[in-house]
Amino acid sequence: MKRSCMLAAFSLALSGCAGLGGGSAEVRVPSNPDTVVWGYLPAGRAPVLTVRSGQTVEIDTVSHQGLINGTDPVSFFGAQGVAANEVLQDAVEIYRKAPRPKDAGAHVLTGPIAIDGAEPGDMLEVRMVDFKFRTPYGVNNSNKGTGVLPDLHAKPYPKVIRFDVGRRVALFAPGIEVPLVPFMGILAVMPPDALANTRPPGIYGGNMDFNRLTVGARLYLPVHRRGALFYTGDSHAVQGDGEINGTAIEASLTAVLRFTVHKGAGAGMRWPRAEDAENFYVMGMDADLDAALKQAAEETVAFLQREKGLSPADAYALASVAVNYTVGEAVDQVQMVYGAIPKRIFTK
């Protein structure tokens, strides 16, 4: 990741249901039974769109909440006080018509989008230009046997949470308002092999639930297939680090993303990387959180050697005194730990 790829500061202002960052796109991908996959990444799926490197795309996504709850979306949300005309018709059609294999995951993903010229060994940069709410509500849902406290619930606990988008808050409960910080839980290129279940993240990105990927951030993914074949979904209105009960406030969003191919830059990548105006981010992923932390530390040392010319010993020392390590998510079989390397410590 060279200095020419570094991020300038961007506004995080939220300006109503119409948008979140003022971004515009050249082309749009709707979410419907023809443009989504439900819970898996199949081999040989044709792109729903092909774009050039540097192009900006508006991508509709649909949250799986309301589709996986044992009934149709209108009935599910109606029982929670949501009027039928507030339920996305996209969600209704996907519930009725989109196939979901028996062992697939929960997530509805839009794609794939092919980026012309992307080849294995390249790196795909995905810039978060804008996010737009498609509904004025979202869902947090946990169940017995899930999350960090699997015995807390005796049965599913889906909680529909209304938004005041103009004031940029989720109305969690009387006297409790949570600022809205939307992002995509899943941003993925097609893995080396087909993915039968979208729950675990990996070298392809995927279900990282990385809440720093908000407006202005950039994600870097190694390309494994010609065209990169990009998917996104599992859209979130806001989420804490760890996502400890298994879900964020899950809410359907339109993501405005810009794709840039960096030739040959992905060949040595072990894990995705990211950055925003304040930090460079490195990641580690494993079923064991200790192993994920070790990988994030190794990625830090490698980054500081490569980008800043430090010796391994000095990189390790700097990681210990200046880099913060955080559990990004601890609920998706493969856990993710990220290290935040502050940009302000570098004077040149």
Number of C-alpha atoms within 10 A of each C-alpha: 18 8 7 6 13 14 18 10 12 13 12 14 13 22 15 14 18 15 21 25 21 17 17 14 16 11 13 15 19 18 23 21 20 13 21 26 24 23 23 21 24 15 13 7 11 14 16 16 17 14 17 16 18 15 14 23 21 22 23 27 30 28 24 26 26 23 22 15 13 9 12 17 25 21 16 19 20 14 10 13 10 17 12 13 8 14 21 16 15 16 25 17 15 23 22 13 11 17 14 16 12 9 10 17 20 19 28 31 29 26 29 25 24 25 24 16 15 24 21 18 19 24 27 27 23 23 25 24 25 25 30 25 25 19 16 17 22 25 24 19 18 22 18 14 14 18 20 14 14 15 12 14 13 10 11 13 13 16 14 22 18 18 23 16 22 11 13 19 18 23 19 15 10 6 6 9 15 15 16 20 23 27 30 30 25 24 25 31 27 28 22 13 11 12 17 16 19 21 21 20 22 20 20 23 25 26 25 27 31 27 22 23 22 22 28 21 23 27 22 25 27 32 32 23 19 16 24 28 25 26 24 25 31 28 32 27 28 22 26 16 16 23 21 20 18 19 25 25 27 26 28 28 26 25 30 27 24 21 22 20 26 21 16 15 19 23 14 11 18 16 20 25 23 25 24 24 17 15 19 23 25 25 29 30 28 21 15 14 18 14 16 21 23 17 23 25 24 18 23 26 22 19 20 19 17 13 11 12 12 16 14 14 11 14 20 19 13 16 20 12 8 12 20 13 19 16 21 25 28 24 21 21 14 20 27 32 28 28 25 22 23 17 14 10 9 8 5 6
